[in-house]
Amino acid sequence: MQFRRLSPAAFAAPITLAAATPAFALPGRSGKEGEQGGGMGGLLLPLLVTFGIFYFLLVRPQQRQARDRKAMLDAVKKGDNVVTAGGIHGKVTGITDTVVTLEVAEVSGQKVRLKVDRDQITRVEKEVQA
């Protein structure tokens, strides 16, 4: 078996021809004067639509929840029955800007009171009429 030896010019010719064909030309770079490429205008509309979807599905509901929670915490007053994030049920006996004192039980005639952060209150329970 014999191999045929090729000259370096035989390798360079197909590469030169392939690079010169219009199939490998960049989009929007046809070389003609007066034609414009895609630009940023084509990307702006999908970006705005995506931002709108995220705003209405994620940001806006979270803002509403934060506003409702702040209103609930501001409305807590003495005598309310509340539940903390740790699951402790108690009656509010004292309240400051950051700390709430809860009465959670009565043992041997003495009241058991806990001080918790106001932010730890998860809900205010309605009074149960017996």
Backbone hydrogen bonds, N-H to C=O, Kabsch-Sander energy under -0.5 kcal/mol:
donor,donor_aa,acceptor,acceptor_aa,energy
10,A,7,S,-1.3
11,F,7,S,-0.6
11,F,8,P,-0.6
12,A,8,P,-1.5
13,A,9,A,-1.6
15,I,11,F,-0.9
16,T,12,A,-2.0
17,L,13,A,-2.1
18,A,14,P,-2.3
19,A,15,I,-1.9
20,A,16,T,-0.9
21,T,17,L,-0.6
21,T,18,A,-0.8
24,F,21,T,-1.3
25,A,22,P,-1.4
29,R,26,L,-1.7
35,E,32,K,-0.9
43,L,40,M,-1.0
44,L,40,M,-1.2
45,L,41,G,-0.8
47,L,43,L,-1.5
48,L,44,L,-2.3
49,V,45,L,-2.3
50,T,46,P,-2.3
51,F,47,L,-2.2
52,G,48,L,-2.3
53,I,49,V,-2.2
54,F,50,T,-2.3
55,Y,51,F,-2.4
56,F,52,G,-2.4
57,L,53,I,-2.1
58,L,54,F,-2.3
59,V,54,F,-1.5
60,R,55,Y,-2.8
62,Q,58,L,-1.4
63,Q,59,V,-2.1
64,R,60,R,-2.1
65,Q,61,P,-2.3
66,A,62,Q,-2.3
67,R,63,Q,-2.2
68,D,64,R,-2.6
69,R,65,Q,-2.5
70,K,66,A,-2.3
71,A,67,R,-2.0
72,M,68,D,-2.1
73,L,69,R,-2.5
74,D,70,K,-2.2
75,A,71,A,-1.3
76,V,73,L,-0.8
79,G,92,V,-2.9
80,D,77,K,-1.8
81,N,125,E,-0.6
82,V,80,D,-0.5
82,V,90,G,-2.9
83,V,123,R,-2.3
84,T,88,I,-2.0
85,A,120,Q,-2.1
87,G,84,T,-1.7
90,G,82,V,-2.2
91,K,103,E,-2.2
92,V,80,D,-2.7
93,T,101,T,-3.0
94,G,101,T,-1.4
96,T,99,V,-2.7
100,V,116,V,-3.1
101,T,94,G,-3.0
102,L,100,V,-0.6
102,L,114,L,-3.5
103,E,91,K,-3.1
104,V,102,L,-0.7
104,V,112,V,-2.4
105,A,112,V,-1.1
107,V,110,Q,-2.8
110,Q,107,V,-2.2
112,V,105,A,-3.2
113,R,111,K,-0.6
114,L,102,L,-2.8
116,V,100,V,-2.7
116,V,114,L,-0.6
118,R,98,T,-2.9
120,Q,117,D,-1.3
121,I,118,R,-1.4
122,T,83,V,-2.6
123,R,83,V,-1.4
125,E,81,N,-2.8
125,E,123,R,-0.5
129,Q,127,E,-0.7
130,A,128,V,-0.5
